[in-house]
């Protein structure tokens, strides 16, 4: 398994949540819990909720990315009644 050194923390792969959580808690000892969210969903949610389309009945949100959770793109249909 390939390893990388990220700011002194040995991370075996980009989704090594245990190593990332250990590193963050080491930097910020008061942190009780570290939450991880899907990379593409985070892009789409931030774009949607900061857009002028939040009052539309149905909106298409697309993320085209060169890096993330192993995917480079995803599309989501956002229904305003099911946010």
C-alpha positions, 0 to 999 in steps of 0.5 A, a space after each residue: 500500500 502506498 503511503 504519503 506524508 501529510 504534515 508529519 502524519 503518515 496516511 496510507 491512502 487518501 481516504 484513511 479516515 483513522 489517520 486523518 482523525 488522529 492527526 486533527 485531534 493531535 492538532 486540536 485536542 479539544 475536538 471530540 468528534 471528526 465527521 467525514 462527508 462525501 467530497 462530491 456531495 459537499 461540492 454540490 451542497 455548497 453550490 446549491 445552498 449559496 445559489 439563487 436556485 434554492 426556491 426552485 421546485 427541482 434543481 440539477 447540481 453537478 460537480 466536475 472535479 479532478 480529485 476527491 473520493 475516487 470519483 471525478 464527477 457526480 450529479 444530483 437532483 435537488 427537490 426543494 421539498 426534500 432538502 
